[in-house]
Amino acid sequence: MIYLTYNDQPTGVYSSQVNDVCNYLNRELNAGIRLVAIISLHDFGKNKQSILSEVPDALVIPALPMARFWKFSAILFAVYCFFTGQKSVIARNVMAAKIALAAKRAGVVRKVCFDGRGAIAAEWKEYDVVAYPEFKRNIADWEKDAVINSDFRIAVSEELVKWWGEAYGYNRPDHAVIPCTLQSNFSLLLPDDSTLTRRRVSYGFAAEDIILVYSGSASGWQSFRVFDEVFGRVLSASHRYKLVFMSKPDDIINEMKVKYPNQVSDKWFKHSEVQDFLQIGDYGILYREKSITNRVASPTKFAEYLSAGLPVIISEGIGDYSLFVSKHGCGHVLKESDDYLPERTVYETRNKMISLVKEYFTKDANKSNYIYLLSSINKV
């Protein structure tokens, strides 16, 4: 069986949602999966080594310089499957599924599982993330093909499955909902309360400060432009509130730093240092505007916040997670004109957050879904 990715560059998300998944399925379920990663020629050597350092038997091959030449990769992939006898493919996202389905229609591959990571056609339209006009014109048809004509599907949220039904008429049970999960070796140990207090003081915060942390990028769907409007009221309520952006510099962050001196800051950490800082916070922020992209999402940061012991301040309509927060009492669903003012997060609450992430957002917690996925693909 092959796990195929196309034009996905190795990042932290790729490491936890691709490399770690392949390793987990092979280690725990003897799945016999081989990762085939078709990646850009840009920094090819460096990115290839990054993938091979985590999945030593992966096949990493270059794509032609322009994405519109994806058909060359499809031919190359079909030839590889023909000579190796590989008959089943899990294809991550629409373009990988398009390549896998082309191999199936050529009679080389028997079964294709579409690993749907979001509402891709909607995302491209809402946030203009792709430059090629041909891709923009055809992405909805390509995504429909992947959803309808694959033999099985992975969805990152129940909301994504609902959207497939609304957009493409999908109404079958041949799917598994598997959220974005933590890396298998991720530490879920919380330091004692006194250690956390000393650590927050070492970072320049007072013990009584209420620290709100945003960790992530400044991509369009993150809705940075509304942060001042949404969280300015909280910052204005008390100087105890501190808002920390764990992201690269951005004009909106700079404007908020000027407007709220000594309350808003931005920090950039190495990947290995992120968890230590998150643990001193009181809440993780997952506030996004209303869009189809955000409605079906499975943000990796949700599980990362919980794993650091942070309840989540989340907006309405974010994947399955706004409802999850309400159901499990692991934060606050922030509505428009909400007068909510967060309080310090006590140690008992932090431990509850970690218990939730163990129960729902580890690969072991989703093992039965992985078994269902593999049995469906391997069924003759």
Secondary structure, DSSP 4 states (H G I P E B T S, - for coil): -EEEEES----HHHIIIIIHHHHHHHHHH----EEEEEE-STTHHHHHHHHHHH-TT-EEEEPPSSGGGHHHHHHHHHHHHHHHT--EEEEEHHHHHHHHHHHHHTTS-SEEEEEE-S-HHHHHHHH-----HHHHHHHHHHHHHHHHHSSEEEES-HHHHHHHHHHH----S-EEE------TT---PPPPHHHHHHHHHHTT--TT-EEEEEES---GGG-GGGHHHHHHHHHHH-TTEEEEEESS--HHHHHHHHHSTTTEEE----HHHHHHHHTT-SEEEE---S-HHHHT---HHHHHHHHTT--EEEETT-TTHHHHHHHHTSEEEE-TT------PPPHHHHHHHHHHHHHHSSTGGGHHHHHHHHHHHH--
